[in-house]
């Protein structure tokens, strides 16, 4: 990525200082077939709230301008939050919040400090009149007589200027902020707000370098998912492999970025994530006669699966310590998983038909009586998942992934981190998902889209077995008072927690959960958005709450309600508390349209049923930003000193004693890449 141009003189970036403190966004809806119907989808409820404001801010002027400049990728599409009778019958699968090229958000409101805007407008008007003497007085009017009103740029002028900057940026040209005269007109506050209404988020970001803290793009995409039908068996490549695949197969891997993901459950959420221990997989194969026959006794004997199972059983019966995992364990797991996904169609179709018939008729086979109670329960769970996968996708070898991957059940508020080359499959439920901004997916089954089993099996992390990365919100430092009194009483202050997978090198996103109860106040003292902007989702708001933003001398207060999506400027401090009765008289307090608030209140009450007990009476805002600071600043200001890695095994591993997991693959070139998949791609 090219370095950003050095800041120019003050007059050259005068327009940048007029960026709003925050904007409200209209998110983008995706209607994938695995989504939930509108009546039960959380995505549909959030989309309905955004639609109330977006209807009045359709952005037709921006669409006309984008069409004229051939910026077709940023035009509005039918599958946005704008609603039609046809769309209400389609599944509501995902709500996208960000600047992804396949569904960029739109600006639907701008929030500015009215006092600061008024002062800067007066200065701008005087500067304009001094530099355009011919406009100062009417022709023929006596000196000192009445003056003609100052000529201001229109909203259309500002739209054109913003789009011009974005088009120059995407074409690789240098930004005018590095020098020269700005082409942004000096407009009234109303004109500024009207001009940005309907603006695509990528254009707004390119037009507001101060707002972005010097960054030119958002490295993350924030989503809400409503999953009714299991998704595909898939993984996402690491950075090195993504660059390699993008060069070789750009039609399937459209960018060179990695795609780590963090999923946070909203209510009960189910998924398959990471591999089971190879011993457990072999045990399941042994007690699933249909899969055992499909693989064949000869294969199981030659692969070493039976020998491993015998060795594991003997160690378990004698009470000996578990055998340390070696490269042979990873190789055996790879051999078994690849064999299962490559079964001939006739073989896996017959095996699945027999398996489904038996599970409906009798459940566990008689031989499973020799298993322990815990092992029988795990096998029952895998069988139940296999039934669900078959019901959703029919005969597909990916159904057998139920026996290969860990079953994960999350309670509301818990999360899982899915790193590079980790197999996973979302099964059902609602969740929030934050991911790096990428489209790179390697699929192995349970989908009608392009699959590549060779590539999947060549890239997966078979050395990680029997566990997955569970993430729980960790508290961060609260009040920023004087030294020695940095913490307020717990009953008086709000709560800030971070979903941190504690993975080295992950700078694409950081997810915070901000909570306040009645009578509490949360003040981040400018720490969370010190030098990068943040995207905030008002997730639950059971009482009147205000969010006060300060950026330098600027200040604005926003009334919060369920479903708001706010994009907040870098360098802003956040204060969240219950709205006072007399705040309506505050000139810095923005008003919320009554229709928007009414719709939000109705949906918010339905959402509370999915939340854990302690969150139902709190106002909850999820804030996503990205790493734009030094590691020392982040550690000293935000992290609790007792940060620890958490694993599903139930114990804590102290960071001081255990090396933090590396996110990036240490291999510079994807040596594990199977050349057969390249050849097969060329044939296709």
C-alpha positions in Angstrom: 0.0 0.0 0.0 1.3 3.4 -0.9 2.2 5.8 1.8 -0.2 8.6 2.5 1.0 12.0 1.2 2.5 14.4 3.7 0.1 17.0 5.1 0.2 20.2 3.2 -0.1 23.8 4.5 -3.2 24.7 6.5 -4.9 26.5 3.7 -4.5 23.4 1.5 -6.5 21.2 3.8 -9.0 23.8 5.1 -11.8 21.6 3.8 -10.7 18.7 5.9 -11.4 20.6 9.2 -15.0 20.8 8.2 -15.7 17.1 8.4 -18.5 16.1 10.7 -17.8 14.7 14.1 -20.0 11.7 13.3 -22.3 10.5 10.5 -25.1 8.0 10.6 -25.0 5.2 8.1 -27.6 3.1 6.2 -26.2 -0.5 6.3 -26.5 -2.9 3.4 -28.7 -6.1 3.5 -27.7 -9.4 1.9 -30.5 -11.9 1.1 -28.6 -15.2 1.0 -30.7 -18.3 1.0 -29.4 -19.5 4.4 -30.9 -16.5 6.2 -34.0 -16.2 8.3 -37.4 -14.9 7.2 -38.2 -11.3 8.1 -40.4 -12.3 10.9 -37.6 -13.9 12.9 -34.5 -12.3 11.5 -32.5 -9.9 13.7 -31.1 -8.5 10.4 -34.6 -7.5 9.3 -35.3 -5.6 12.5 -32.1 -3.6 12.3 -32.7 -3.0 8.6 -36.2 -1.7 9.2 -34.9 0.9 11.7 -32.3 2.2 9.2 -34.9 2.2 6.4 -37.0 4.8 8.3 -34.2 7.4 8.0 -32.9 6.3 4.6 -36.3 6.7 2.9 -36.0 10.4 3.5 -32.4 10.4 2.3 -32.5 8.4 -0.8 -29.4 9.9 -2.3 -30.9 10.3 -5.8 -28.6 13.3 -6.5 -25.6 11.1 -5.7 -26.8 8.3 -7.9 -27.1 10.7 -10.8 -23.6 12.0 -10.2 -22.2 8.4 -9.9 -23.8 7.4 -13.1 -22.4 10.4 -14.9 -18.9 9.6 -13.7 -19.2 5.9 -14.4 -18.8 5.0 -10.7 -21.3 2.2 -11.0 -19.9 0.1 -8.1 -21.2 2.7 -5.7 -24.7 3.1 -6.9 -27.6 2.0 -4.8 -28.8 -1.6 -5.4 -32.1 -3.3 -4.9 -30.8 -5.3 -1.9 -30.1 -2.4 0.4 -32.2 -1.5 3.4 -34.8 0.0 1.1 -37.7 -2.4 1.3 -40.2 -3.9 -1.2 -42.9 -6.5 -1.0 -40.6 -8.9 -2.9 -37.7 -8.4 -0.5 -39.9 -9.0 2.6 -40.4 -12.6 1.3 -36.7 -13.2 0.9 -34.4 -14.4 3.7 -32.6 -11.7 5.6 -29.1 -13.1 6.1 -26.6 -10.4 6.7 -26.4 -6.7 7.6 -23.2 -5.1 6.4 -21.7 -2.1 8.2 -18.7 -0.7 6.4 -17.2 0.2 3.1 -17.0 -3.2 1.3 -17.2 -2.8 -2.5 -20.1 -5.3 -2.7 -22.3 -3.4 -0.3 -21.0 0.1 0.7 -23.0 1.9 3.3 -24.6 5.4 2.7 -24.4 8.5 4.8 -27.9 9.4 5.9 -27.2 12.1 8.6 -24.3 14.3 9.6 -23.6 15.5 13.1 -21.7 18.8 13.6 -21.1 21.2 16.4 -23.5 24.0 15.6 -21.4 26.6 17.4 -18.2 25.7 15.7 -19.8 25.4 12.3 -21.4 28.8 12.7 -18.0 30.4 13.6 -16.1 28.7 10.8 -18.8 29.6 8.3 -18.5 33.3 9.3 -14.8 33.2 8.8 -15.1 31.4 5.5 -17.7 33.9 4.3 -15.4 36.8 5.1 -12.4 35.1 3.5 -14.5 34.5 0.4 -15.7 38.1 0.2 -12.2 39.5 0.6 -10.9 37.3 -2.2 -13.8 38.1 -4.5 -14.1 41.9 -4.3 -16.5 42.0 -7.3 -19.1 40.2 -5.2 -18.9 42.5 -2.2 -21.3 45.2 -3.3 -24.0 45.7 -5.9 -22.9 47.4 -9.1 -23.3 51.1 -8.9 -24.1 51.1 -5.2 -22.5 53.8 -3.1 -19.5 52.8 -1.0 -20.8 51.8 2.4 -24.2 51.0 1.0 -26.0 47.6 1.3 -23.8 44.7 0.3 -24.8 41.7 -1.8 -25.0 38.4 0.0 -21.9 36.3 -0.1 -22.0 33.7 -2.9 -21.7 30.2 -1.5 -21.1 26.9 -3.2 -24.2 24.6 -3.6 -24.7 21.1 -2.3 -24.2 19.9 -5.8 -20.8 21.6 -6.0 -19.7 19.8 -2.8 -20.9 16.4 -4.1 -18.9 16.9 -7.3 -15.8 17.9 -5.4 -16.1 14.9 -3.0 -16.6 12.4 -5.9 -13.7 14.1 -7.8 -11.3 13.4 -4.8 -12.5 9.8 -4.5 -12.1 9.2 -8.3 -8.5 10.6 -8.2 -7.7 8.4 -5.2 -8.9 5.2 -6.8 -7.1 5.9 -10.0 -3.8 6.3 -8.1 -3.4 10.0 -8.6 -2.1 12.1 -5.7 -4.5 13.9 -3.4 -4.8 17.6 -3.6 -4.3 17.8 0.2 -0.6 17.6 -0.4 -0.6 21.1 -1.8 -2.5 23.5 -4.0 -5.9 25.0 -3.6 -8.8 22.9 -2.3 -11.7 22.4 -4.7 -14.3 22.1 -1.9 -16.7 25.0 -1.8 -17.3 26.8 1.5 -20.9 26.0 2.2 -23.4 26.6 5.0 -24.0 23.9 7.6 -27.3 23.0 6.0 -25.7 22.7 2.6 -22.9 20.6 4.0 -25.3 18.2 5.6 -27.6 18.0 2.6 -24.6 17.4 0.3 -23.4 14.4 2.2 -26.9 12.8 2.6 -26.9 9.7 0.3 -23.1 9.8 -0.1 -21.5 6.4 -0.4 -19.2 5.8 2.5 -16.0 5.3 0.4 -16.5 8.7 -1.1 -17.1 10.3 2.3 -13.9 8.7 3.7 -11.8 10.0 0.8 -13.3 13.4 1.3 -12.6 13.5 5.0 -8.9 12.8 5.8 -9.1 14.4 9.2 -12.2 12.3 10.1 -10.2 9.2 9.1 -7.1 10.0 11.1 -5.0 9.9 8.0 -6.2 6.5 6.9 -7.8 6.0 3.4 -9.9 2.9 4.0 -11.6 0.8 6.6 -9.7 -2.5 7.1 -12.8 -4.3 8.6 -16.4 -5.1 7.9 -18.9 -5.4 10.7 -22.0 -7.6 10.3 -25.1 -9.0 11.9 -25.9 -12.5 10.8 -29.2 -14.4 11.1 -28.5 -18.0 10.3 -31.3 -20.5 9.8 -29.6 -23.0 7.4 -26.1 -24.2 7.9 -23.4 -22.5 5.8 -20.7 -24.2 3.8 -17.6 -25.9 5.1 -15.0 -23.3 4.5 -11.8 -21.6 5.6 -10.0 -18.3 4.8 -6.4 -18.1 3.7 -3.7 -16.3 5.6 -2.0 -13.2 4.1 0.7 -15.0 2.2 -1.6 -17.6 0.7 -4.2 -14.9 -0.2 -1.5 -13.0 -2.1 -0.5 -16.1 -3.9 -4.0 -17.2 -4.8 -5.0 -13.7 -5.9 -2.1 -13.8 -8.4 -3.0 -17.3 -9.7 -6.8 -17.3 -9.5 -8.2 -13.7 -9.3 -11.6 -15.0 -10.5 -12.1 -17.0 -7.2 -9.9 -14.8 -4.9 -10.6 -11.2 -5.8 -8.2 -9.6 -3.4 -4.9 -10.3 -1.7 -6.1 -9.8 1.9 -6.6 -12.3 4.7 -9.9 -12.7 6.5 -9.8 -13.4 10.2 -13.2 -13.4 11.8 -14.7 -12.8 15.3 -18.2 -14.0 15.9 -20.2 -12.8 19.0 -23.4 -14.7 19.8 -26.7 -12.9 20.2 -28.8 -15.5 22.0 -27.9 -19.2 21.5 -25.5 -19.7 18.5 -24.2 -22.9 17.1 -21.2 -23.6 14.8 -18.6 -26.1 13.8 -15.1 -24.7 14.3 -11.7 -26.3 14.2 -10.8 -30.0 14.1 -11.6 -32.5 16.7 -8.7 -34.5 18.2 -7.8 -37.1 15.6 -8.4 -39.8 18.3 -12.0 -38.7 18.7 -12.5 -38.7 14.9 -11.2 -42.2 14.6 -13.4 -43.2 17.5 -16.5 -41.7 15.8 -15.6 -43.5 12.5 -15.3 -46.8 14.4 -18.8 -46.3 15.8 -20.4 -45.0 12.6 -20.6 -48.1 10.5 -21.8 -46.3 7.4 -18.8 -44.0 7.3 -16.4 -46.9 8.3 -17.6 -49.0 5.4 -17.3 -46.1 3.0 -13.7 -45.5 3.9 -12.9 -49.3 4.0 -11.1 -51.4 6.5 -8.0 -51.6 4.3 -7.7 -47.8 4.2 -8.1 -47.4 8.0 -5.5 -50.1 8.6 -3.0 -48.7 6.1 -3.4 -45.1 7.3 -2.6 -46.0 10.9 -6.0 -45.0 12.2 -6.7 -48.3 13.9 -3.2 -48.4 15.5 -3.7 -44.9 16.9 -7.1 -45.9 18.3 -5.7 -49.0 20.0 -2.8 -47.0 21.5 -5.2 -44.3 22.7 -7.5 -46.8 24.4 -4.6 -48.6 26.1 -3.3 -45.3 27.5 -6.7 -44.3 28.7 -7.3 -47.7 30.4 -4.0 -47.7 32.2 -4.2 -44.1 33.3 -1.0 -43.2 31.5 -0.6 -39.5 30.4 -1.8 -38.6 27.0 0.5 -39.1 24.1 2.0 -35.8 22.9 0.8 -34.7 19.5 3.3 -35.1 16.7 3.4 -34.4 13.0 2.1 -37.9 12.5 -1.1 -37.0 14.3 -1.6 -34.0 11.9 -0.8 -36.1 8.9 -3.3 -38.8 9.9 -6.0 -36.2 10.4 -5.3 -34.7 7.0 -5.4 -38.1 5.4 -8.8 -39.0 7.0 -10.4 -35.6 6.3 -9.2 -35.5 2.6 -10.4 -39.1 2.1 -13.9 -38.2 3.4 -14.3 -35.2 1.2 -13.1 -37.0 -1.8 -15.4 -40.0 -1.5 -17.0 -41.0 -4.9 -20.5 -39.7 -5.4 -22.1 -43.2 -5.4 -20.2 -44.1 -2.2 -21.1 -41.1 -0.1 -24.7 -41.0 -1.4 -25.3 -44.6 -0.3 -23.4 -44.1 3.0 -25.5 -41.0 3.9 -28.8 -42.7 3.0 -28.0 -45.6 5.3 -26.8 -43.3 8.0 -29.9 -41.1 8.0 -32.2 -44.1 8.0 -30.4 -45.6 11.0 -30.3 -42.3 13.0 -34.1 -41.8 12.4 -34.8 -45.4 13.5 -32.4 -46.3 16.3 -29.8 -43.6 17.0 -26.5 -45.0 18.4 -25.4 -48.5 17.1 -25.2 -51.3 19.7 -21.4 -51.2 19.7 -21.5 -47.7 21.2 -22.5 -49.2 24.5 -18.8 -49.7 25.2 -18.2 -45.9 25.1 -18.1 -43.7 28.2 -21.1 -41.5 28.9 -19.2 -38.4 27.7 -18.2 -40.1 24.5 -21.7 -41.3 23.8 -23.1 -37.8 24.3 -20.4 -36.3 21.9 -21.4 -38.9 19.3 -25.1 -38.2 19.7 -24.4 -34.5 19.2 -22.4 -35.2 16.0 -25.2 -37.4 14.7 -27.7 -34.7 15.4 -25.6 -32.2 13.5 -25.2 -34.6 10.6 -29.0 -35.0 10.4 -29.3 -31.2 10.2 -26.6 -30.8 7.5 -28.3 -33.5 5.4 -31.7 -31.9 5.8 -30.3 -28.6 4.6 -28.0 -29.6 1.8 -28.9 -33.2 0.8 -26.3 -35.8 0.0 -22.9 -34.1 0.2 -19.7 -35.4 1.7 -19.6 -32.2 3.8 -22.3 -33.8 6.0 -19.5 -36.0 7.5 -17.8 -32.8 8.7 -20.1 -33.2 11.7 -17.8 -36.0 12.9 -14.6 -34.1 12.0 -15.1 -30.6 13.5 -15.7 -29.3 17.0 -19.3 -28.6 17.8 -19.5 -25.1 19.4 -22.5 -23.8 21.4 -22.2 -20.2 22.5 -24.4 -18.3 24.9 -25.3 -14.7 24.3 -22.3 -12.4 24.6 -19.6 -15.2 24.1 -17.4 -15.2 21.0 -15.1 -17.4 18.9 -12.2 -16.2 16.9 -11.6 -17.9 13.5 -8.0 -17.5 12.4 -6.4 -18.3 9.0 -6.8 -21.8 7.5 -9.2 -23.0 10.2 -12.3 -25.0 9.0 -15.7 -23.8 10.2 -19.4 -23.8 9.5 -22.0 -21.6 11.1 -25.1 -23.8 12.0 -27.8 -21.6 13.4 -28.6 -18.5 15.5 -27.9 -14.8 15.5 -24.4 -13.3 15.8 -22.3 -10.2 15.3 -19.3 -10.8 13.1 -16.3 -8.6 12.6 -13.8 -9.6 9.9 -11.0 -8.2 7.8 -12.3 -6.6 4.6 -11.9 -9.5 2.1 -13.9 -11.8 -0.1 -11.4 -14.7 0.0 -13.1 -18.0 0.9 -12.0 -21.6 0.3 -15.0 -24.0 0.3 -15.0 -27.7 0.6 -18.7 -28.7 0.6 -22.3 -27.9 1.6 -22.6 -25.3 -1.1 -23.5 -24.8 -4.8 -20.7 -22.3 -5.2 -17.2 -23.1 -6.3 -15.4 -25.7 -4.2 -11.8 -26.8 -4.2 -11.1 -29.8 -1.9 -7.5 -30.1 -2.9 -6.8 -26.5 -2.0 -8.7 -26.7 1.2 -6.9 -29.8 2.4 -3.5 -28.3 1.3 -4.0 -25.2 3.4 -5.8 -26.2 6.6 -4.1 -26.2 10.0 -4.3 -29.9 10.9 -1.9 -29.4 13.7 -4.5 -27.5 15.8 -6.8 -30.2 17.2 -9.4 -30.6 19.9 -9.8 -26.9 20.7 -10.9 -23.6 19.3 -10.3 -20.0 20.2 -13.1 -18.9 22.5 -13.2 -15.2 23.3 -15.0 -13.5 26.2 -15.2 -9.8 26.8 -12.3 -8.6 29.1 -12.7 -5.4 31.1 -10.5 -2.4 30.2 -9.6 0.5 32.5 -12.6 2.7 33.2 -12.4 6.2 34.6 -9.5 8.5 33.7 -9.2 10.5 36.9 -6.0 11.6 38.6 -3.2 9.2 39.3 -4.0 6.9 42.1 -7.8 7.4 41.6 -8.3 6.1 38.1 -11.2 3.9 38.9 -14.7 5.1 39.9 -17.0 3.1 42.1 -18.5 0.3 40.0 -22.0 1.5 40.7 -21.3 4.9 39.2 -19.4 4.2 36.0 -20.2 2.4 32.8 -18.5 -0.7 31.6 -16.0 -1.1 28.7 -14.9 -4.5 27.6 -12.8 -5.7 24.7 -13.2 -8.9 22.7 -9.5 -9.5 22.2 -8.3 -12.9 20.8 -4.8 -12.0 22.0 -3.3 -12.8 18.6 -0.1 -11.1 17.6 -0.2 -9.2 14.3 -4.0 -8.8 14.2 -4.5 -5.1 13.6 -7.5 -5.1 11.2 -10.2 -4.7 13.9 -10.7 -4.3 17.7 -14.2 -4.8 19.1 -15.4 -3.1 22.2 -18.6 -3.5 24.2 -19.8 -0.3 25.9 -22.5 -0.6 28.6 -24.2 1.8 30.9 -27.0 1.2 33.3 -29.4 3.8 34.7 -27.5 6.3 36.8 -24.1 5.4 35.3 -21.8 7.4 33.1 -19.1 6.1 30.7 -16.2 8.3 29.7 -13.5 6.8 27.6 -11.4 10.1 27.8 -10.5 9.9 24.1 -8.7 6.5 24.4 -10.7 4.3 22.1 -10.6 6.5 19.0 -7.4 8.3 19.7 -6.1 8.2 16.1 -8.5 6.0 14.1 -12.3 6.3 13.4 -14.8 3.9 14.9 -18.0 2.3 13.8 -20.7 2.1 16.5 -23.8 0.0 16.5 -26.4 0.9 19.1 -27.4 -2.7 20.0 -29.8 -2.3 22.9 -31.2 0.9 24.4 -33.9 0.2 27.1 -33.9 3.8 28.4 -33.2 7.3 27.0 -29.5 7.6 26.5 -27.2 10.2 25.1 -23.8 10.0 23.5 -21.7 13.1 23.7 -18.8 13.4 21.3 -15.9 15.9 21.6 -13.2 16.5 19.0 -11.0 19.3 20.0 -13.2 22.4 20.5 -16.2 20.7 18.8 -18.9 19.0 20.7 -22.2 17.3 19.8 -24.7 15.2 21.7 -26.8 12.4 20.1 -29.8 10.7 21.5 -29.3 7.0 21.0 -31.8 4.4 20.0 -31.8 0.8 18.9 -30.4 0.1 15.5 -28.4 3.3 14.9 -25.1 2.8 13.0 -22.7 5.7 13.6 -19.4 6.3 12.1 -17.3 8.5 14.5 -14.3 10.6 13.7 -10.8 9.8 14.8 -9.7 11.8 17.8 -13.1 11.9 19.4 -13.9 11.2 23.0 -17.1 9.4 24.0 -19.3 10.1 27.0 -22.4 7.8 27.3 -25.0 8.3 30.0 -28.7 8.4 30.6 -30.2 11.5 28.9 -31.2 14.3 31.2 -34.7 15.7 31.1 -33.6 19.1 30.0 -31.2 18.0 27.3 -33.8 18.8 24.7 -32.9 22.5 25.3 -29.2 21.8 24.6 -28.2 23.4 21.3 -25.7 20.6 20.7 -28.3 17.9 21.1 -29.5 16.5 17.8 -33.2 15.4 17.4 -34.3 11.9 16.3 -37.3 11.6 14.0 -40.3 10.3 15.9 -41.0 7.5 13.4 -37.4 6.2 13.7 -37.6 6.2 17.5 -41.0 4.4 17.6 -39.8 1.6 15.3 -36.6 1.2 17.3 -38.4 1.0 20.6 -40.7 -1.8 19.3 -37.8 -3.9 18.0 -35.6 -3.3 21.0 -38.0 -4.9 23.3 -38.0 -8.1 21.2 -34.2 -8.1 21.2 -34.0 -8.1 25.0 -35.3 -11.7 25.0 -32.0 -12.9 23.4 -29.7 -11.1 25.8 -28.3 -12.4 29.0 -30.0 -11.3 32.2 -27.4 -8.7 33.2 -27.5 -7.0 29.7 -31.3 -6.5 29.5 -31.3 -3.3 31.6 -28.2 -1.8 30.0 -27.7 0.4 27.1 -25.2 -1.5 24.9 -23.1 -0.1 22.1 -20.6 -2.2 20.1 -17.7 -0.1 18.9 -15.3 -1.3 16.2 -12.0 0.4 15.4 -8.6 -0.7 14.2 -5.0 -0.5 15.2 -3.5 2.8 14.4 -1.3 3.2 17.5 1.8 1.7 18.9 1.6 -1.6 20.8 2.8 0.2 24.0 0.0 2.7 23.9 -2.6 0.0 23.5 -1.2 -2.1 26.3 -0.6 0.7 28.8 -3.9 2.4 28.3 -6.5 -0.3 27.7 -5.5 -3.8 28.7 -5.9 -5.2 32.1 -2.5 -6.4 33.5 -3.9 -9.9 34.0 -4.8 -10.5 30.4 -4.9 -14.2 29.6 -5.5 -16.6 26.8 -8.7 -18.6 27.2 -9.3 -22.0 25.6 -12.4 -24.2 25.6 -10.6 -26.6 27.9 -11.6 -24.4 30.7 -8.3 -23.3 32.1 -6.4 -20.0 31.8 -2.9 -19.7 30.3 -1.1 -16.6 31.5 0.4 -14.5 28.8 3.6 -13.9 30.8 4.3 -17.6 30.7 2.9 -18.7 27.3 4.0 -17.1 24.0 1.1 -15.3 22.3 -0.1 -17.1 19.2 1.2 -15.7 16.0 -1.5 -14.6 13.5 0.7 -14.5 10.4 2.1 -17.8 9.0 5.9 -17.7 9.4 6.3 -19.4 6.0 7.0 -16.7 3.5 5.9 -18.7 0.5 3.0 -21.1 0.6 5.1 -24.2 0.4 2.2 -26.4 1.6 0.2 -25.4 -1.5 -0.8 -28.4 -3.5 0.1 -28.0 -7.2 -2.7 -30.4 -8.2 -5.3 -27.7 -7.3 -3.6 -25.3 -9.7 -3.7 -27.8 -12.5 -7.3 -28.7 -11.8 -8.2 -24.9 -11.8 -6.6 -24.5 -15.3 -8.6 -27.5 -16.6 -11.8 -25.9 -15.3 
